[in-house]
Amino acid sequence: MTLKIVVCVKYVPDASGERGFSGDLTVDRVGVDGLLSELDEYAVEQALRVA
């Protein structure tokens, strides 16, 4: 039996970059660099250790 691990991650705007809101009061992601959420990085690391 093969072990299968799934990790849900979220791509978030870079906190060190410029931030702003669009007209509908949501985060404006146009032209903003994104990265993997720091908490999700820990989850991916743990999944790799288990595998």
Stockholm file with secondary structure:
# STOCKHOLM 1.0

chainA/1-51         MTLKIVVCVKYVPDASGERGFSGDLTVDRVGVDGLLSELDEYAVEQALRVA
#=GR chainA/1-51 SS CCCCCCCCCCEEECTTSCCCBCTTSSBCCTTCCEEECHHHHHHHHHHHHHC
#=GC SS_cons        CCCCCCCCCCEEECTTSCCCBCTTSSBCCTTCCEEECHHHHHHHHHHHHHC
//
